[in-house]
Amino acid sequence: MTLLQRWIKFNMVGLMGMGVQLTVLPLLKSGFGFDYLLATVLAVETAVLHNFAWHEKFTWRDRASMHYSEVVKRLLRFNLTTGMVSIVGNVVIMRFLVGQEHFPYMMANIVAIGCCSILNFLCSEVLVFRKAATAGRISS
């Protein structure tokens, strides 16, 4: 699979994850009265878990492992890389756009998602779903 094909699949999953995040965020903020930053963190983590499952079975299916322990390690790497990029990036951008610039929180969240996507793809390609031959070099 080419990098372009993988990027397209990544963005397809990302759009679904964006739908998850943009559904959970107002549910937590407006429905349950959570602070917008706490709601952002929880909505992002929900989307991160959603996206991992799809990336495992769709985007990087050719690199998937049947071993439970490998999937758990990959999920941990995913959360520590793209999860942290997404959470920190979303919180920083939301704090600036909503807290200082008074953007509507949903619009600000869409901007934050877009800002984090390229770095998340690179983290996923190079660190999380890396090729088996590359894995040995990186972990040495």
C-alpha positions as CSV (number, residue, x, y, z in Angstrom):
1,M,0.0,0.0,0.0
2,T,1.3,3.5,-0.9
3,L,1.6,6.2,1.7
4,L,-1.0,8.2,-0.2
5,Q,-3.5,5.3,0.1
6,R,-2.8,5.0,3.8
7,W,-3.2,8.8,4.2
8,I,-6.6,8.5,2.5
9,K,-7.7,5.6,4.8
10,F,-6.3,7.5,7.8
11,N,-8.5,10.5,7.0
12,M,-11.6,8.4,6.4
13,V,-11.2,7.0,9.9
14,G,-10.4,10.5,11.1
15,L,-13.6,11.8,9.8
16,M,-15.5,9.1,11.6
17,G,-13.5,9.8,14.8
18,M,-14.3,13.5,14.3
19,G,-18.0,12.6,14.3
20,V,-17.5,10.6,17.5
21,Q,-15.6,13.5,19.2
22,L,-18.1,16.1,18.0
23,T,-21.0,14.0,19.4
24,V,-19.4,13.3,22.7
25,L,-18.2,16.9,23.3
26,P,-21.6,18.6,23.3
27,L,-23.1,15.7,25.2
28,L,-20.6,16.2,28.0
29,K,-20.5,20.0,27.9
30,S,-24.1,20.9,27.3
31,G,-25.9,17.7,28.3
32,F,-24.0,17.0,31.5
33,G,-22.6,20.5,32.3
34,F,-18.9,19.5,32.2
35,D,-16.3,22.3,31.8
36,Y,-15.4,22.6,28.1
37,L,-11.8,21.6,28.7
38,L,-12.7,18.4,30.7
39,A,-15.3,17.6,28.1
40,T,-12.7,18.1,25.4
41,V,-10.2,15.7,27.0
42,L,-12.9,13.0,27.4
43,A,-14.3,13.5,23.9
44,V,-10.8,13.3,22.4
45,E,-10.0,10.1,24.3
46,T,-13.2,8.5,23.1
47,A,-12.3,9.4,19.5
48,V,-8.7,8.1,20.1
49,L,-10.0,4.7,21.2
50,H,-12.5,4.6,18.3
51,N,-9.8,5.5,15.8
52,F,-7.3,3.0,17.1
53,A,-9.8,0.1,16.5
54,W,-10.4,1.3,13.0
55,H,-6.8,1.9,12.2
56,E,-5.9,-1.6,13.5
57,K,-8.5,-3.3,11.3
58,F,-8.6,-0.9,8.3
59,T,-5.8,1.6,7.9
60,W,-2.8,-0.5,9.0
61,R,-4.5,-3.9,8.5
62,D,-1.4,-5.2,6.7
63,R,0.7,-4.6,9.8
64,A,-1.7,-6.0,12.3
65,S,-0.8,-8.7,14.8
66,M,-2.9,-11.6,15.9
67,H,-1.2,-11.6,19.3
68,Y,-3.2,-9.9,22.1
69,S,0.0,-8.6,23.8
70,E,1.1,-6.8,20.6
71,V,-2.3,-5.2,20.1
72,V,-2.2,-3.9,23.8
73,K,1.4,-2.6,23.2
74,R,0.3,-0.8,20.1
75,L,-2.8,0.7,21.8
76,L,-0.4,2.0,24.6
77,R,1.9,3.5,21.9
78,F,-1.1,5.0,20.1
79,N,-2.4,6.6,23.3
80,L,1.1,7.9,24.3
81,T,1.7,9.4,20.8
82,T,-1.4,10.3,18.9
83,G,-3.5,10.3,22.0
84,M,-1.3,12.8,23.7
85,V,-0.9,14.9,20.6
86,S,-4.6,15.1,20.3
87,I,-5.4,15.7,24.0
88,V,-2.6,18.3,24.5
89,G,-3.2,19.9,21.1
90,N,-7.0,20.1,21.5
91,V,-6.7,21.5,25.1
92,V,-4.2,24.2,24.1
93,I,-6.1,25.2,21.0
94,M,-9.4,25.1,22.8
95,R,-8.1,27.1,25.7
96,F,-6.8,29.8,23.3
97,L,-9.7,29.9,20.9
98,V,-12.6,29.5,23.4
99,G,-11.0,30.9,26.6
100,Q,-9.2,33.9,25.1
101,E,-10.7,34.5,21.6
102,H,-14.3,33.5,22.6
103,F,-14.9,31.2,19.6
104,P,-17.9,28.8,19.8
105,Y,-16.5,25.6,21.4
106,M,-17.6,23.4,18.5
107,M,-15.9,25.5,15.9
108,A,-12.8,25.7,18.0
109,N,-12.8,21.9,18.3
110,I,-13.0,21.4,14.5
111,V,-9.9,23.7,14.1
112,A,-8.1,21.8,16.8
113,I,-8.8,18.4,15.2
114,G,-7.4,19.6,11.9
115,C,-4.3,21.1,13.5
116,C,-3.4,17.7,15.1
117,S,-4.1,15.4,12.2
118,I,-0.8,15.5,10.2
119,L,1.3,14.9,13.3
120,N,-1.0,12.1,14.3
121,F,-0.6,10.4,10.9
122,L,3.2,10.6,11.2
123,C,3.2,9.2,14.7
124,S,0.9,6.4,13.7
125,E,2.9,5.5,10.5
126,V,6.4,5.7,12.1
127,L,5.9,4.8,15.8
128,V,2.6,3.0,16.3
129,F,1.9,0.8,13.3
130,R,5.5,0.6,12.1
131,K,6.7,-2.2,9.9
132,A,8.1,-5.3,11.6
133,A,11.6,-4.7,10.1
134,T,11.5,-1.1,11.3
135,A,10.3,-2.1,14.8
136,G,13.6,-3.9,15.6
137,R,15.7,-0.8,14.6
138,I,13.6,1.6,16.6
139,S,13.5,-0.4,19.8
140,S,17.2,-1.2,19.8
